Amino acid sequence: MAVEKSTRKGRARAPKAKRRIPYVLLDVFTRKALEGNQLAVFTDARELSDDEMQALARETNLSETTFILPRPADIQREQGVKVRIFTTTEELPFAGHPTLGTATVLRSMQKDPAEKIVLDLRAGKIPVTFSAGEGSLAFGEMRQPDPVAGMVHNREEVARVTGLKLQDFDAELPIQTFSTGLNFAIVPLRSLKVMRSLDFTWSNVSQHLSQTDAKFFYFVTRETVNPEARLNARMIFYNGEDPATGSAAGCTAAWMVQHRVAHSDERVMIEQGLEIKRPSEIYVRASLTGDKIDNVRVGGYCVAVARGEVLL
């Protein structure tokens, strides 16, 4: 018995099996792989804690990472698919390219792909409708929450924190905050030359924005590279430069209709990401009913580029 006991003591314990968390990597707001805005979608995050989700978002080091939390079919039919969105430093109530990309992944997992996928985000239910697009790619379009117009910003203050000159701004259009779930100050600039010259310290801009109703600046100009685009755009934030910002594009759709850069229900394209070699095409439109702007829609294409598992 003594020998048997010794053998048991010396026996190594079997290592605990690691969790296998599947994910899909895709490019959003593009028809070509390796362009647009990258997104990692974890397709079943029920075993992950909040801290683990945030850590995985830091691990992917992308603008955003999403986590799908499957629920019983009857609940998902009624309430939508629960999804959480993280940047490398925080959870967001809403973001555009993660919404479109995650809905595209969910649709690809269905035996008979649905025409509409509803996501249950912290900002509320966001429907994404799909229609025939180019070749095998479907065109997805989300309806964002109704826009809320905010403050008009002082050009001199914005110039001070961004290093721009007063003559760099488009004098015909205001710098104004709009929100469809995330607050952006739309900053119209005079030309592509000014747009390409943007170079500022995020900490200075962040400090200024904390005293306003906006979380980020979204820079736009009516001068474009692609003649089919209505606006060229850039969004620079604490994690670098965003190749395509769907939430800001929705705010911009409302801003454009408000200030007659686009007509009610006119679908126009915003080009973004050119400066960082991730060209993106974001299609937007909004409705003007009386004096109210609503029915903000943001759409585009997505391309899956990789699938795998994280072992935890």
Disulfide bonds with the S-S distance in Angstrom:
none
